[in-house]
Amino acid sequence: MIYVIVVIAIALSLAAFAIRKKRVSVEGSIMPQFERVQKGNVPIGKLTRTQLDEINRMIIHKDEKLRVITYNMLFNICEDTLDKAHHWKKRYHRVAKIVDVINPDIIGSQEIFQGQADDLMALIGDTYAFYGRDSHDGLNEGMVNGVFYKKSRYDLLEGKVIFISKTPDIPSRDPYDQMQFLTVCKFRDIKTKKILVIINTHLAFYSTDSREYSAHFISDFIESFPHEEPIILTGDFNSFPFRPDIESLPFYDGDLIDRIITRKTMKDAMKVAKFGHVGPISTFTSEEKDKTVIPFRGIGTPGVILDHIYINNKVEVIAHAVEPAKVGGHFPSDHMPVIADVYIP
């Protein structure tokens, strides 16, 4: 009798597993190509000797590679404007699945509340730990720009939240009445013993002046660190390019934001990747219809890159990508994950 029960239980478990596998099919992932490119499968005749030397050096250090992503996962408020398929209760399994497909060591997340982080940790908590604090903003209570990190790869030495304001150590707004903040994590790599600083943020959407203020604040804040420390900045910068020919863009200040952030030691990972970029040249899942941008519909407008990974001169970028994959026929979020494989010398 016990044997029969065990057999039935196993059969039911296998059936449930098969159903889950069917429900979480992944379509259109660039990860196989992303991995293939990093093996050196690039036409030699299309590269300079300098590029080939850089590529060969990265291949030598492939076992020390670190994968970082920045991912706006979309909050679970105002969902009445979305199709039910895009509500958080339907989406968070897809978000967890895309994380599994990409297999990052560190995730800089934006636009999630603590409850959403808890939902994800219920699915990925065996692999990842999470650090994040809410903004203490009465209007957005519980909003976090938290950092997920692989427990097998990193020890968290220090975590803190810095407010982008004139009083950064206490919950406060910037001069434009926006509550913006940085999640700052200092890690030790269990494998290499090297120190790494991750700074994660999400700049305001509605205020161009707030974004400019934030960019200056971030640039100055990064300069306060010892120059020998590797720093990676992840975030949704809402950096719409100065393209007046695209009338549907809500703002045109993104190029300025990028110039401010990169004016000193920081560089956009996409621009310095030794193996180049794979995937869309955009990060928002939009489709333009009658000059209205509709999310969850496409792979965006080429050149409109809202989400970025920046690195200082103590970090080398092996390859960069934007992952346009769908899970079960749907985008997991209204933003696509941005990926950077990096090496810390």
N, C-alpha and C positions, 0 to 999 in steps of 0.2 A: 504493500500500500504506500509506504514511504517512498519507495522507488518510483512508483507511478506519479506521485505528487511532484517529486523532484524533476522527472522528465517533462511533466506538464509545465512546471515553472520555467524550466530552461527553454521550452518551446515558445512560451509566451514572451519571455525576455528577448529571444531572437526575433520574434515577430515584431515586438515593439521597436527593437533596434532597426529592423528593416524599414519600418514606417518612418522612424526619425531620419534615417539615411535618405529616404525618398523626399521627405519634406525639406531637407536642408541641402538640396543639390545646388552646386555653385556653377554659374555660367559666366563665361567671358573673363576669367581671371588672367591677369598678365604675369602671374607669379612664375609659371614654367619658363616663359621667355626671359623674365628678370633674372632667374637663376642661370639660365643657359648663357646669357650675355656675359655674366661674371666668370664664366669658365674660359673666357678669352676667345669665344666664337664670334669674332668681329673681323670683317675683311681687312687684311693687313694693308692693302693698297690704298685704303681710304683714310689711313692714319699717318701722322708724322712720327718720326723717331722718338720725339719727346713723349708723345702719347703712348707709344708702345712701351717705352721705359717705365712710365707711370703705371700702366696696366700690369706689366710683369711684376712690379713691386707690390701691387695690391694682391696679385695672385699668391705671392709668397706668404702674405700675412692673412690669408683667407680664414685660417682657424681662429683668428682673434677678432673676426668681424662682429660688429654690433648692429642690430637692426632696430631702428627707431621709427615710430610713426606718429603723426599728428592726426587727430580724428575728431571732427565735430560730430557728435552722435545724436544731436537734436533733442532738446528738452521735451518733456511730456505734458506741456501746457498748450493751450490754444489748439488742441487737436481737432476741434470741431470743423476747422477749415481744411482738414486732410481727409482723404479716403481712409476708411477703416483699416485697410491693409497697411497703412503707414503709421498707425497708432503704436505707441511704445510697447504695449502688451503683445503685439504681433511682431514688432521689429527687434526686440532685444535678443531673441534667439539668433536672428540673422547677424546682428552686430557681433555676437560671440562667435558665430561660425566664421565670419570674415577675419576676425582676430586669429582664429585657429588656422585659417588658410595662410595668412601672412606670417604668422609665428614671430611676432616682434619680441624683442627683449624689453623694450620700454614703449609705453603709449602715453602721449600727452593728449588728454581728452578735454573736450569743451562741450558746454551746453548740456550738462547732466546734473540732476539733483542727487542728493545722497541716496534716496530711494532707488534711483536708476543704477547708481554704482553698486548698491546692494544686490539688485537683480542680476547684474553682470557677474558679480563676485560669486553668486550662487552657481554660476555655470563655469567660470574660469578660475575660481579661487584656489583650486588645487595647484595651479601653475603660477598664478599671479598674486601679488599683494597690492594694496592700494593706499596711496596717501593723498588726502585732500581735505580741505576745510571750507565750509561755506562762507559766503561773503558777509554774513551777519546783516544783510540788507533786508529791511522789513518788507520791501516789495518783492524781493527774490530770495526769500528765506530758503536755505538749503542748496542754492546753486554752488556747484564746485567746478573748478578746472583742475581735476585731479590727475595724478600720475599712477598708472599701473606699471608694475615692474616684475620681471621674473624672479621668483624667490631663489631659484637655483643658480642664478647668475649674479645677483646684486644684493648687497647689504645696504640698507638705508641708514646713513650716518646722521643725517639731519634733515628735517623737513620744516618748512615755515611758509606763511603767506605774507606777502608784501603788498600793501595797497598803493595803487598808482595815484598818489595824492601828495599834498604837502606834509601830511602826517602818516607816513607809510607803515608805521608799526601798530597803528590802531585802525579799526574799521572806519573808513572815511571815503568821501567822494572827491573826484578831481575838480578843478575849477569850472568845469562845464556840467557839473551835477551828475556825473556818471560814476557808478560804482564798479571800478575795474581793479584787478589785482593779478599778482603773479604767484604761482605755486612754485616754490624753489626747493629742489631736492638735491642733496649731496650723497652720492653713492660710492661704495667701494666695490670694484669688480672682483668677485670671488675667484675668478679664473686667473686674472692677470695682476690683481692687487692694485690696479690703477684707480685713481679718483676721477669721478665724472660729476659735473654739475648739470642738472636739467632744470630749465626755466620754462614754465608752461603758462600760456595766457590766452585771453580772448578779448580783442579790442571792441570798443563800442560800435554799434552799427549806425545809429542815427546821427552821430555828431562827428563831422570831419575834424573840428578843432580838438575834440577829445582824443581822436586817434593820433593827431600830430603831437599832442601833449604826451600821450602814452609812449609814442615812439622815442621821443627825446628822453623820457624817464627811463625806458628800458635800456637805451644806449648808455646812459650815464650809470645806471645800476650795474650793468655788466662790467663797466670799467672799474668798478669798486672791488672786483675780485682780483686775487693774485694772478698775474699774467701767465703763470705757468699752469694754471688749472684749465683742463678741457671743459668747454661750455657748449651745450646744445640748447637752442631756443626753439620751442615748438609752439604753434598756435594758429588760431583763426584770426587773421589780421584785418579781415574785411577790406582787403586791399584791391579795390577795383582800379584797373589801369586807366591812364589818361587817354581814353579813346572816344573823343566826342562824336566820331562817326557811328558809335553804337549807342543810340539814344535810350535804349532800355536799361543801361547801367544807371544805378541810383546815384553814384558818386564817381569822381575822377581823381581821387587823391592817392591812389595806391602806389604810384611810382614815387611820389614824395615820401611816403611812409617807408618804402624800401630803401631809399637813399639815406634817410635818417638812421635807420637801424644798421646799415652797412657802412656808415661813414668812418668807423674806426676799425675794429678788429673782426667784426662779424661778416660772414658771407652767406649768400643764399645757396643751400646745398645743391639745388638743381643746376646752378650755373658752374659749379666746380667739381661735379661728379666725374671721376676718371673714366667710368664706363658709360657716361651719358645718362639720358632719361628714357624711361619706357612708359608708355601709356598716354592718356589724354594730356593736353596742355591746358587743363582746366581742373577745377576741384568741386564745382557745384553741379548737382544733377539736374540741370535746368533744360528746358526746351522753350524757345521763344515762340509765342503765338500772339499775333496782333499786338506786338510790342509789350506783351505781358509775359513775365518769366514764371514758368510753372515748374516747381521742383518735382523730383522723383520721376522725371520723364525722359531724360537724356544725359549725355556726358558733357553738357555745358558749352559755353562759347570759348573757342580756342584763344588763349592769352589771358583769360579771366581766372587768375589763380588767387584765391582768397586765403588759402591755408599754406603755411610755409614751415620749413625747417631751416634754421640758421645755425651756423657753426663758427667757432672762433679758430684762430690759427694753430690750435693744438689738436685739431680734429681734421682728419682727411676723409673725404667722401668717396666711397667706392662706386656707388650707383644710386640713382634716384628714380622714383616711380610714382605714378598715381594709379590706384587700383580701382577699375571701373566695374568690378564683378557684381553680379546680382546673386541673391540667394533665394531660391525658390521663385525666380522670376521677378523679384523686387529688389531695389536698392535698399541696403540696411539703414541708410540715413540719407538726408538731403545733401550731405557732403560726401565726397569720396576720400578714403584715407590716402595720405601722402606718406611715402616711404623713403627712408634714407638708410642705406647700408654704409656704415662708417668704420674707420679704423683709427685708434688712438695710439700714436707712436710711443 
